[in-house]
Amino acid sequence: MTALRSFAPCGWGATGLALGAGLGLVVALPLMTDVAKAFETKADHALLINLGTNTVLFDKAADVSMTPSSMSKLMTAYMVFDRLKQGSLSLDDTFTVSENAWRKGGAASGGSTMFLEPGSTVRVEDLLRGIIIQSGNDACIVVAENLAGDEASFADAMNRRAQELGLTGSHFMNATGLPDPQHYMTAHDLAILAEHIIRDFPEYYRFYGETEFTYNGITQHNRNPLLYKNMGADGLKTGHTSVAGYGLTASAKEGDRRVVMVINGLKSTKERSEEAERLMAWAFRNFEDVNLLKAGEPISNAEVWLGEDDTVPLVSAKDLVVSLPRAARRDMVVRVVYDGPLAAPINAGDPLATLVIEGPDMQRLEYPLVAGKKVEELSLLGRVMASIKNAIFGMAQEALPEDLNKASQAAPEPSK
């Protein structure tokens, strides 16, 4: 049975709500708007995600494998953060710099370096800053050798942990991100990894917002261009090789909103800086977070069959905040869809319906709704009486059109 009602959620103004049958429960979908489709970027790969609502704002080849360059050092740092959180490592512990780390990643290598001296000992905290701020290849190799014995074993450990984190499009061959045909990531995986670092290690994430670090008398500046743009950026990591071009995994916060951005395949540091600023500004300017529902707040009622109550309230199991295009909000339509009537018994929290949000310049969003309370099944006598009642009224409704037709034929002509 389909019912139609007007609905005005949480100060949005009037919107339409249709309660209908025909759809089962659908999990929440990421938002991909026509606004985003019309937006262009020079990057070969790009992804922007509103972190609080887990909403994709922009996607360009985000699930296509790419060379991540030094952005894969996010995984190297993650492995250290994980050990610190477990308590098997401390920031004050010291690691020894091997000849191998110095030759492959030191000043003589010609790549990004922390300028570590072979045979010296370095605090873990300094190594982390060397990896994050200075992008030191030598620091990465020192960490790998001291935690796993050698860089290959460390890469194996990175791969195992990556699978546990859901990084299904990633494979690591080293701790540095130096080019290797079997060393790759996707923009999507980099965004997932950035989210884990931000949420799982807030006490260490602060390193990513530091703009400079001095070690061995040499000061180097953070290459993340957004840290210098006064737009709420506080991390994460740049990357560059001749194979991959210039890339950046970044995050910025504006009020309660946090956006994670991954771009790669740009032609210069200037182009990377300009595209990063443009995309991040676009994300904050064109979208807003809307508090749609509070957990447990009834949004509508669904009809119940053979229950002690005729209806059950439909609620969201958690506070529902959605990211929406600013231009679409005024003309949005909200619908609740469920297969009904719903058979009793129903337990509180049972998934029953789907909240559907649609509007111009956006694909529809779908979120699950659950039972707001328990509805017991009628007793045997109650079920029998309900079935009899339904049969009587059902027959009456089926006969009604024919009865009306007969009545109209028997009615006298109106006087003229």
Buried (B, 14 or more C-beta within 10 A) or exposed (E): EEBEEEBEBEEBEEBBBBBBBEBEBBEBBBBBBEBBEEBEBBBBBBBBBBBBBEBBBBBBBBEEBBBBBBBBBBBBBBBBBBBBEEEEBEBEBEBEBBEBBBEBBBBEBEBBBBBBEBEEEBBBBBBBBBBBBBBBBBBBBBBBBBBBEEBEEBBBBBBEBBEEBEBEBBBBBBBBBBBBEEBBBBBBBBBBBBBBBBEBBEEBBEBBBBEEBEBEEEEBEBBBBBBEBEBBBBBBBBBBBEEBBBBBBBBBBEEEBBBBBBBBBBEEBEBBBBBBBEBBEBBBEBBBBBEBBEEBBBBBBBBBBBBBBEBBBBBBBEEBBBBBBEBBBEEBBBBBBBBBBBEBBBEBEBBBBBBBBBBBBBBEBBBBBBBBBBBEBBEEEEBEEBEEEEEEEEEEEEEEEEEEEEEEEEEEEEEE
